[in-house]
């Protein structure tokens, strides 16, 4: 009979644990989805807006900077123009990421081109003469620090 008296405590503990896990998941998802906001604004070019307007004035080292970068790729998935560089080269997203963007017009991904470099990126498929893909992203370093602190 003694074991039955512990059931309300176990149920309360399970309920509190579930609530805490749901709160953690909600805050973590808020952090991660907000990491996409600048990229969304840049990647969704207005119809009459020049592609040149999305590029920062300087190049960005993706292993060190948290700035937003924009890279353009042609139909053959080769780089055309870029502001984001990694090891002095333009990183290329996996073919599947670009193909998914082509099929769905855009693709939101967490991209890790090398160890210790993770980015929130949006890949937008556009039907322009020399450009087929716009990749806009930024480092997830600060977001991941906030998640760890959470």
N, C-alpha and C positions, 0 to 999 in steps of 0.2 A: 504494500500500500504506500510505502514511503516514496517509491519511484514515481507514482502518479502525481504526487505533490510537486515534482520538479517540472512537469510538463508546461505549466504556464510560464515559468522562467525561461525554459528552452525556446518556447514559441516567441516570447518577447525578444530574446536575444537574436533569433533568426529574423524577426521583423526589423529590428534596429540595424542589423548587418545588411539586410536587403536595401533598406532606405539609404544607408551610407554609400553602398555601392552604386545605387542609382544617382545619387548626388554627385559622386566622383565622375561617373560616366557623362553626366550632363555638362559639368564644368569642362571636362577634358574635350568633349566634342565642340563646345563653344570656342575654346582656345584654338582648336585645329581648324574649324571652319572659318573663323575670323582671319586666319593666316592667309586665306585666299582673296580677301577683299581687294587689295591693290591690283593683283593680277587680273581679277575679273574686270575692273574698270579699264585697264589698259588693253586687254585682249579683245574686248568687244568694241572694236573700232566702229565709229560711225561711218556711214556709207561714203561720205565725201571727205573724210579725214585722211590726210597723208600718212602713209606707213612710217615715214621718217619722224613723225611727231612722237612715236612711242619710245624712241631710243634716248637713253641718258646721254649727257654730254661726254662722259668718259666710259672707259671699259671697266668691267667689274670682275674681280677675282672671286669666283664662287666659293673657293675654299676659305676665304677670309671675310668677305663682305656680307652684310645682311640687306644690302640694297636690292631693289627690284631690277631684274634684268629682262631683256627681250631678245630672242633669237628667231631668225626667219629661215625657213627651209623650203627648197623647191619640191616639185612633184617626185623627184628621184630621192627625196629625203636627205639631200645634201645641203649644207649651210650656205645661205646667200648673204646674210648680214647678221651681226651679233654684237651685243654689248656684254654678254656673259661668257667668260672664259674659264677653263679649268686646265691647269698645267700648260698654259699658253696655247691651248687649242680650244676650238668650239666643241663643246660636248654634244653628242647626238643622242636623243632619247631612243629607247628601244623601238624597233619597228612596230611592235604590237600597240604601243602607246599612240603612235602616229596613225596607224590603221584604224584604231578605235575612234580617234578624232575624226577621221575622214567619214566613217560610217555614221557617226552621231553628231557631227558638226563641231563638237568640242569634247574634251576629256580632262577631267580634274584628277591629278595624280600626286602621290608623294613619290618623288624621284630621288634615288640615291646613286649618283653616277660613280661614286667612289666612297670608300670607308670614311666616316666622319663628315661627309657632305650630304645632307638631306635637305630637300627643297619641296615646298608646296608649289606645284606648277599647274598651269592651265595650258592645254594645247588646243588651239582653235584651227579648224580647217577653213581655208578661204579659197575661193576660186579666182585667183588673180593670175595674170600672164606669167610672172616669174616667181611668184610665191604661192605655196600651197599650205604651209603650216606656220602658225605663229606660236611660239612657246614663250610664255611669260611666267617667271617664277621668282621666288626669294627664299632665303635660308629659313629653316625651321628651328635653328639653334635657340633663339629666345623662347619660342613656343615650348620647346622641349624642356627648357630650364623651368618654365612656369609649371609644366605638367609634373616635373620631378618635385617641385616645391609643394604641389597640391597633395 
